[in-house]
Amino acid sequence: MYVRMFSPNILPGKEHDFETMWAEMYIPIWKSHQGFVSATLLRCLEQQDLDGVVTDMSGKKKYTAVAFWQSEDAFKAYKYSDSAKPITARLKSLADGSVAQGYESVAER
C-alpha cells in the first residue's frame, strides 16, 4: 500500500473552494485511475505538543489530505497523467504552497 499525504496552505477565504474542489475534482479523477483505493480530507481542530499543550486550530483551516493507492507505481501513473494537470492548476490558485509526502505502509490491521 502506498499512502500519499499533502498539506496545502489554503489562502484565506478559499477554504470552501478547496473543500468543493476536493469532492468534485480530486475524488472523481482519482476513482477513474486504476490502483486508487480511497482518500480522505482532514481539517485540523487542535494540535498538541509533546508537553501536552493543546492549541485550538479550528479557526486556522489547516488541512491534510490522505490518499491510499495500491502501489507507488499506481500513484505515479496518475501523477504523470493528463488528468492530474487541471487539479494541480486549480490547487495553485487556492493555495500558497503545499507539502506532499509519500509513504509505504509497513504495518496494517
Backbone torsions as a table, in degrees:
resi	resn	phi	psi	omega
1	MET	NA	134.5	176.5
2	TYR	-112.2	132.7	-178.6
3	VAL	-118.3	126.1	178.8
4	ARG	-111.3	124.6	178.9
5	MET	-121.5	140.8	171.8
6	PHE	-144.6	148.3	-177.8
7	SER	-125.6	95.2	-179.9
8	PRO	-80.1	148.7	173.5
9	ASN	-93.1	87.3	-175.7
10	ILE	-70.5	134.7	-179.8
11	LEU	-66.3	144.2	178.1
12	PRO	-54.9	135.1	-179.8
13	GLY	86.0	-6.1	-177.9
14	LYS	-105.4	7.2	-175.8
15	GLU	-60.8	-46.6	-179.4
16	HIS	-62.7	-42.2	178.2
17	ASP	-60.6	-40.6	179.0
18	PHE	-65.5	-46.5	179.9
19	GLU	-61.9	-39.1	177.2
20	THR	-66.3	-43.6	178.6
21	MET	-60.0	-41.3	179.1
22	TRP	-56.6	-49.9	-176.5
23	ALA	-71.9	-36.9	-172.3
24	GLU	-96.9	-19.1	179.6
25	MET	-114.1	-59.8	-175.5
26	TYR	-55.1	-59.1	-172.7
27	ILE	-59.4	-51.4	179.4
28	PRO	-59.8	-39.6	-179.9
29	ILE	-68.4	-44.9	178.9
30	TRP	-61.4	-41.0	-179.6
31	LYS	-61.4	-25.6	-179.7
32	SER	-79.2	-8.7	-178.1
33	HIS	-99.8	133.3	177.5
34	GLN	-63.2	135.8	178.1
35	GLY	98.4	-10.4	176.4
36	PHE	-73.5	134.2	-178.5
37	VAL	-106.2	-60.3	-179.5
38	SER	-167.8	170.2	178.9
39	ALA	-154.4	157.7	175.1
40	THR	-146.4	147.9	176.6
41	LEU	-111.6	124.9	-177.1
42	LEU	-110.5	136.6	173.5
43	ARG	-112.9	123.6	-175.4
44	CYS	-69.2	131.0	176.4
45	LEU	-102.1	-33.7	178.5
46	GLU	-157.0	159.9	172.3
47	GLN	-134.6	150.1	-177.1
48	GLN	-130.7	133.1	177.9
49	ASP	-89.5	178.2	-176.7
50	LEU	-66.4	-18.5	176.9
51	ASP	-87.0	-0.1	179.0
52	GLY	88.4	5.7	179.1
53	VAL	-76.0	122.1	-177.9
54	VAL	-101.8	132.5	176.9
55	THR	-114.4	127.9	176.3
56	ASP	-70.6	121.6	-178.2
57	MET	-110.7	2.7	-171.7
58	SER	-60.1	-27.7	179.5
59	GLY	-90.3	-5.1	-174.0
60	LYS	-91.8	-16.0	177.6
61	LYS	56.9	48.8	176.4
62	LYS	-88.2	129.9	-176.6
63	TYR	-118.6	151.3	166.0
64	THR	-136.4	130.0	177.7
65	ALA	-107.3	138.4	-178.6
66	VAL	-127.8	124.6	178.7
67	ALA	-125.5	135.4	-179.4
68	PHE	-107.7	129.9	179.4
69	TRP	-126.1	153.1	179.5
70	GLN	-63.3	-31.0	-178.9
71	SER	-158.0	164.2	175.4
72	GLU	-64.4	-36.2	177.6
73	ASP	-61.8	-38.6	178.1
74	ALA	-63.5	-42.7	177.8
75	PHE	-63.2	-45.7	-178.9
76	LYS	-62.5	-33.6	176.6
77	ALA	-61.1	-40.3	175.4
78	TYR	-68.5	-50.5	-173.6
79	LYS	-54.1	-38.3	-177.1
80	TYR	-98.1	11.7	179.0
81	SER	-87.2	163.3	177.1
82	ASP	-65.6	-26.7	-177.7
83	SER	-72.4	-15.8	178.0
84	ALA	-79.1	-24.2	-174.4
85	LYS	-60.8	-46.4	-179.6
86	PRO	-65.9	-31.5	178.0
87	ILE	-66.6	-45.3	180.0
88	THR	-62.2	-43.6	179.8
89	ALA	-63.5	-42.8	-179.9
90	ARG	-66.2	-42.1	179.4
91	LEU	-61.6	-40.3	-179.9
92	LYS	-62.2	-27.5	178.8
93	SER	-79.7	-13.5	-176.9
94	LEU	-110.4	-12.8	-172.3
95	ALA	-128.7	152.2	173.2
96	ASP	-107.2	71.7	-179.3
97	GLY	93.5	162.5	-179.1
98	SER	-160.2	143.3	175.8
99	VAL	-112.9	125.2	179.0
100	ALA	-118.9	143.7	179.3
101	GLN	-138.2	143.6	175.4
102	GLY	-110.4	137.1	-177.5
103	TYR	-128.1	146.9	169.6
104	GLU	-98.5	131.2	177.9
105	SER	-75.5	122.8	-178.4
106	VAL	-110.9	-11.7	177.5
107	ALA	-153.1	127.6	179.4
108	GLU	-134.3	157.1	174.7
109	ARG	-112.9	NA	NA
